[in-house]
Amino acid sequence: MSGNFFLDAGELGQLAGAFDARARDLASAVKVFEGRAGAEQIHDGFGFLTESEEVTSAYIDLAAGMVEALGSLARQFEAVSQAVQDNAKNSEVADDALAGLFMGGKS
């Protein structure tokens, strides 16, 4: 493996944008899911029969867990997006500083 590599700040910015878009899409889908799979909707789907209460409770817990897990994933996508965007900005600053050195300090 060679030790040479090149970071393209523009490409990093696009990658950050892709993570940000996925985070927003996922957060939006979670909101829709949460609205359609809330406790009230699940109760309406199973009814209020005594024998269905255990199943209803299990589905409510499952839906709440899914909302929590997917919401956490959306936040992680946002964090990755921000980290990649920060890296892109740092790379641009470093590239500009290096270019300035090659131009005799005229940056």
C-alpha positions as CSV (number, residue, x, y, z in Angstrom):
1,M,0.0,0.0,0.0
2,S,1.4,3.3,-1.0
3,G,1.3,6.2,1.5
4,N,0.1,8.7,-1.1
5,F,-3.4,9.9,-1.3
6,F,-5.4,12.9,-2.3
7,L,-8.5,14.4,-0.6
8,D,-10.8,16.3,-2.9
9,A,-12.7,18.8,-0.8
10,G,-15.5,19.0,-3.3
11,E,-16.0,15.2,-3.3
12,L,-16.0,15.2,0.5
13,G,-18.6,18.0,0.4
14,Q,-20.7,15.9,-1.9
15,L,-20.4,12.9,0.4
16,A,-21.3,15.0,3.4
17,G,-24.4,16.2,1.4
18,A,-25.4,12.6,0.7
19,F,-25.2,11.7,4.3
20,D,-27.2,14.8,5.2
21,A,-29.9,14.1,2.6
22,R,-30.2,10.5,3.9
23,A,-30.4,11.8,7.5
24,R,-33.3,14.1,6.5
25,D,-35.0,11.4,4.5
26,L,-34.8,8.9,7.3
27,A,-35.9,11.4,10.0
28,S,-38.9,12.3,7.8
29,A,-39.8,8.6,7.3
30,V,-39.5,8.0,11.0
31,K,-42.0,10.9,11.7
32,V,-44.4,9.4,9.2
33,F,-44.0,5.9,10.7
34,E,-44.4,7.3,14.2
35,G,-47.6,9.0,13.2
36,R,-49.0,5.9,11.6
37,A,-47.8,3.4,14.2
38,G,-48.4,5.2,17.5
39,A,-50.1,3.5,20.4
40,E,-53.6,4.9,19.4
41,Q,-53.3,3.6,15.8
42,I,-52.1,0.2,17.1
43,H,-55.0,0.0,19.6
44,D,-57.4,0.9,16.8
45,G,-55.9,-1.9,14.6
46,F,-56.1,-4.6,17.3
47,G,-59.2,-3.4,19.0
48,F,-59.8,-3.3,22.7
49,L,-60.5,-7.0,23.3
50,T,-59.0,-8.3,26.5
51,E,-57.1,-11.1,24.8
52,S,-55.5,-8.7,22.3
53,E,-53.9,-6.4,25.0
54,E,-50.7,-8.5,25.3
55,V,-50.3,-8.5,21.5
56,T,-51.1,-4.8,21.3
57,S,-48.6,-4.0,24.0
58,A,-45.9,-6.0,22.2
59,Y,-46.6,-4.1,18.9
60,I,-46.5,-0.7,20.7
61,D,-43.2,-1.6,22.3
62,L,-41.8,-2.8,19.0
63,A,-42.9,0.4,17.2
64,A,-41.5,2.6,19.9
65,G,-38.2,0.7,19.7
66,M,-38.1,1.1,15.9
67,V,-38.7,4.8,16.2
68,E,-36.0,5.2,18.8
69,A,-33.5,3.1,16.8
70,L,-34.2,4.7,13.4
71,G,-34.1,8.2,15.0
72,S,-30.7,7.4,16.4
73,L,-29.5,6.2,13.0
74,A,-30.7,9.5,11.4
75,R,-28.8,11.4,14.1
76,Q,-25.7,9.3,13.4
77,F,-26.0,10.1,9.7
78,E,-26.2,13.8,10.6
79,A,-23.0,13.4,12.7
80,V,-21.1,11.7,9.9
81,S,-22.3,14.4,7.5
82,Q,-20.9,17.1,9.8
83,A,-17.6,15.3,10.4
84,V,-17.1,14.8,6.7
85,Q,-18.0,18.5,6.0
86,D,-15.6,19.6,8.7
87,N,-12.9,17.4,7.1
88,A,-13.6,18.9,3.7
89,K,-13.2,22.5,5.1
90,N,-10.0,21.5,6.9
91,S,-8.7,20.0,3.6
92,E,-9.5,23.2,1.7
93,V,-7.7,25.3,4.3
94,A,-4.7,23.0,4.2
95,D,-4.6,23.0,0.4
96,D,-4.8,26.8,0.3
97,A,-2.0,27.1,2.8
98,L,0.2,24.7,0.9
99,A,-0.6,26.5,-2.4
100,G,0.4,29.7,-0.7
101,L,3.8,28.2,0.3
102,F,4.4,27.2,-3.3
103,M,3.6,30.7,-4.4
104,G,6.1,32.2,-2.1
105,G,3.8,33.0,0.7
106,K,1.4,35.1,-1.4
107,S,-1.9,33.6,-0.3
